[in-house]
Amino acid sequence: QYADYSAWQRSPEFVDSMKGSAEIWKATLEGAPPLLEIPKDFPRPSIPSGAGSSVPIVVAPSIMENIRTVSKLAETTPFVFLSTCFQLLLGRLANESDIVIGTPSAGRDATLLEPLIGYLVSPIPLRLQLEQPTFLQLLKKASEAAALARENIRIPLQDIIVAAGVERTTSYSPLYQNMFVLQDKKFKSEFEFPNIQVERLKEETYLETAMFDLTLELIEMHEGSLTGSLKFSVDLYTHDTANQFVACYLKLLESAIENPHRDPLSIALMPQDLKQRILTSFSISDDSSMVASETLAYDAFNEMAKKFPENQCLQDCATGDILTYNQTLLRSAGIASMLNSLGIAACDVVGTLMKRSNALCVSMLGIMKSGAAVAVLDSSLPEE
């Protein structure tokens, strides 16, 4: 049984037969970004706790019917449509166009494996370049990627990771940090055994875990709808953020259906109620409240540093280096002290010339604390 399957995977014959697949995966994943950084509520820990939670999601039968129609137009399947929209959501949130997600395969692609008792499920990566002229063309690219993955599905994930040359870290999973799961109608959510009463545990009755940053799991129901959940790591996100992700995903499905000939990166993503919430939360509509604040920018930063000294303040997009509020405060205070010792005072102007980085932000804060005004210089601009 399973012991024989495990021994077969380690046999020289199997290893040799997988060399071609390993080369294909190496070429497929070459240059793929190792980490997809979606805006988070909390800084990513060096070692994840594994704790997770979830929010529900329901795709109406009418939406699913339209998804099937558009999928046929692109000569693909609803799975490709739904997974592509998930990748498009992640890319739009992270402002990235090269997206890799994982999806599980049953691992029973051979007839002799179908009756085998054991857990044969193995996840496979799906890589997609979002920069396509239309959403339909994006679907076709995604369909090609899914077909190639299915043709090389038997190779174990650890061998794919080795072939891709991905460096491992304790902070996040290699290759991909987000998972998409679609269970079809054949999936039995309830089980019946003779003379045995079986009752499914409700999710809230046991401790939830999260293997990935986000896992979108959808189950096809007999009435034509989809139901499921978006599971998320509580190390990174709150319930409110996860609910916003679900709302944006549902809006993305509707927008892609309405105009599949549109540029995928310009398809409407945000629901009207969420857009209104953001606009009203970050704008001032009452003229009587538009009073000039006497609080200086650096003083406002000091207040934040006092409240959240160990919270993430800055993260360098190029290097990934992170500074807490306290670290940023201390470094900027050092710059201010140095400038004051050089005679810099109020009404002076101090220029700073460097690339966008943590150091640029720290230097600007230090100049403001010294009492001077900041002049950010850009070497790419003309002299006059």
N, C-alpha and C positions, 0 to 999 in steps of 0.2 A: 504494500500500500504506500503510504506517504514516505516511509523510509526508502523504498525502492525509487520513488520519484526524486528524493533528495540525492541519493547516490547517483542516479542517472544524470542529474545536473552537474555533478562533479567529475563525471567520466571524461576521459580524453576525447572520445568521439563527440560528445556534446560540446565541449570547449572548442574543438576545432570547427564544428559547424557554426559556432557563433562568431567566428572571426570576421566574417563578412558583415554581419549585423553591427558588430562593434565599430567597424570602419564607417558604416553609414551613419551611426549615431554620432561618431566623432565629427564627421563633416556637417551633420545637421546642427549640432550644438556649438560649433566653433564660433568664438566671439560673442556668445550669449552673455548677457549681464549676469553676474553671480547673485545679485540681490536686487529685488524690486522694492524700492522704498516708497510706499504709500504714506501720505501724511498720517501721523499717529497721534494718539492722545497722551501716550507715555513713551519715554525713551526705551529703545530696545535693550533688554538686559543681556549681559554677557552669557548668562546661562538661563534659558527660559524655565519658568516654573511648570509649564505644561498645563496650567489651569485654563479652562475655557468656559464659554457660555454660548448661547445661541439666540437668534431671533427668528420668528417664523416668516415664511414667504409662500404666497399662493399666486399661481399664474392661471387666470380665468380660461375656461374652455374656448371662448371666442378668440382670445389672444393666441392660444395654441393652434387653433384652426388656421389663422392667418400665418403663423410661423411655418406650418406645414406647406402652405401655398407658396410662400417665398422660398422655402427650402427646395421645393420642386423646381422653381424657376432657376435656381442656382445649381440644380442637379446634385443636391446633397441631402442631408438628413436633419431632422430637428436637433439631434445631438450636436451637430456641427454649428447650427444656428445659435443654440443656447450657450455652448462653450465659447464661441467667438464673441458673443455679446459680453460674456464674463471677462474675457481677455481685453476687450475694448474698454470695459468699465475700469479695470485695473490700470490700463495704459493711460486713460484720461485722468484718473485720480493721481497717478504718479508722474504724469507728463512725460511718459516714455512711449516709444513706438515698437520696441523689441520686447515681446512679452513671452515668458515661458511659464506654463502652469502644469500641474500634474493631473492625471486622471487614472482611475484604477481599471485594470483589465482582469477579466475572470481567470485568465491563466489556463483555460481549458480549450485551447484551440485545436487540439487533436482528439479524435474519437475515443482513444484509449484512456484519455484523462477525464472524460465526462463522469464516469461512475466513481472516480477516486475520492476517498474520504480524506479531507484535509483542507487547509487554507492555502489555496494556490494563487490568490489575488496578488497581483504585482502592479504597482503604479508605473505609468510611462509619462515622459515629458511631451508636451505639445508646444512647439515654438511658432510664433506668428508675428510677422511684420505688419503693423497696422497701417502703414502709409501706402494705401491703395486708392486708385481713382474713385471707386464706388464701393458701397457695402456689398453688393453682389460679387464683385471681384475679390473682395476680402473673404467672402464665404468660400469661393472657389479655391483660394490659396489655403484656407483652413482645411478644406476637404482634402486637398492634396497632402497636407501635412499629416492629417489623421490617417489617411490611407498608407502613407509611408511608415507611420508608427505601427499600424496593425500588421504590416508585412514583416516587421522586425520586433514583434511583441514578446517573443519567447526568451529573449536575453534578460537575465536578472538585472534589477535596477542598479545594484552595486557595481556590476560590470559596465553599465552605461556611464556611471559616475567616473569610473576609472578611465574609460575610453575618452570621455570629454575632458579629462585632466582638471577637474574642478577641485579646488582646495577646500578642505573641510574646516568648519569652525563650530564652536559650541553655541554660537549666538543664533544661528538660523540653519535651516535645512539646505543641503546642496541642490543645485539645479533649479529648484522652484520653491517658493514659500506659500503658494496658494493652490488649492485643489478644487477640481470640479467633478461632481458625481451625478450621474443620471441613471436612475433605476427604472427599467421598463415595466410593463404590466405583468410580466411573468414573475416579477419579484414578489414574494409572499411576505406581507407584513405581519400576518398571523399564521400560526402553525397549529395543526391538529394531529394528535396522536391518540391511538386507541387506549382507553382507560386511564388517560392522563389529562389533567386539566392544566392548560397553559395560559398564563396571563403576562402580557408585556409590561415591563416596568416603565413608568412614565419618566421622562427625562429629568424632571425636577426631583425625582426620588433618589438619584445617585449623583455622585460628583462628576461633573463634566470635565472633559479634558480637551485639549487642542493640540494636535500634532503640527499644525501649520498656522500661519498668520490668519488666513481666511479659508474656509471650506464651504463651498456652496453645494448643498446636496438636494436634489430634486427627485421626486418619485412620481411617475406617471400613473394617474388614477383612471379607473375604468370609465368614468363619465367624461374623460377628455381633458381634465384640468391637470395641473401640476401642483403638488404641495411639497413642502420641505422646510429647510432651515439654512440660515447662514451662521455657521459656527465660527467663532473668533477667539483669538487669544486675549485673555483679560490682562495680560502683561502689556498689550499694545493699545487696545481699543475699549471704549465704553459701549453700553447698550444703545445709547443715543446715536453714536457714530455708526454702529452696525445697522440700525434701523434706517439711517440716511443712505447707507450703501444699498440696502434692499430697495428703497424707494427709487434710487437712481438707476438700478438695474431694471426694474419694471418699466421705468420711463424710457430707458434705452431700447427695450424690446418693442415698445409701442412706436417709437420714433423710427426704428429700423424697418418696421413693417410698413409704415406710412410712406416712406421714401427710400427704398433700397438702392436707388440710383445715386444717392447723395454720397459725398465724401464722408467716410466713416468717422473721421476726426472732427467733423462739424455737426454730427447728428446730435439733436437735443438730448441732454443728459439729466438735467435737473427738473424735477416736478415744480409746478407753479407755486404750490404752497411752501415748498422748501426755499425756492428762490425769493419769495416774498418775505419769508422769515429772516433770511440772511440780509436782504436789503433794508428791512426795518430795524434789524438788530444793530447794524453798523452804520446807520445814517441818522442825521438829525433833521427832523421835519418841522420842528417847532422853532420859529425864529427867535422867540423869547429865551430859549435855552442856549442860543449860540453866543455864549459869553466867553471872552478870551480867558484862558486859564493862566494863572500866575505860576503854576508848577512848571519848572524847567524839565526838559527831557531827561537829563541825568538824574534829577531828584526822583522822577517817576520810576526810573530804572532802579534806583536804590530801594524804593518801597517794594518793588517786585522781588528784589534780591533778599530783602529781609523776610518776606513771606514764604518764598520758595527757594532757599539757598542751594539746595541739592537738586533741584529740577533742571532739566535740560534747557539751556538758553540758546546755544548756537550749535549748528552742525555744519561742518565744511562739506559742500557737495562734492568736491574733488577728492578729498582724502578720507572723508567719513569721520574726522576727528570731532569730538563733542566737548563742549565746555558747559559747565553748570553756571547758574547765576552768580554763585559765590566766586568761582574761578574768574569769570568775566569781570566781576567787580574789582577783584584784587589786581588783575593785570591792567585794567584801565586806570585804576588809582595810581599805579606805578608810573604809567606814562604821564599822567597829569602832574605828578610830583616832579618828574624829570623836566617837563616843559616849564613849570614854574621856577625851577632852579636856574633855567636858562634865561629867565626874564620875561617869559610869556605871561600875559595878563589879559584882563577884560579888554574888549575892542580890538585885540590882535586877531589876525587871520592865519591859520596854520593849514598848510596843504598836506594831503596824504596821497601817495601814488603807489598803488599795489592792486593785484587782482582781487576779485571778489573772494573773500575768505573770512575765517574767524578773526584773523589778525586785522583785517580792514575794519570790521565792526568794533573790535576792542580799541583800535587807535582813534576812531571817531568819538567813542565814549570818553576816552582819555582827554582828547582835545576839548570836548565840551566841559568836562569837569575842571579843566585848567582855567576856564573862563573865556577861552578864545572861540572864534567861529571856525567851522570846518569848511575847507575847500577840497572836494574830492576831485583829483586830477585823473585824466584819462590820456595815456600816451598815444592812443589811436586817433585822437582829435587833432585838427590842424592847429598850428601855433597861434594863429590870429582868428 
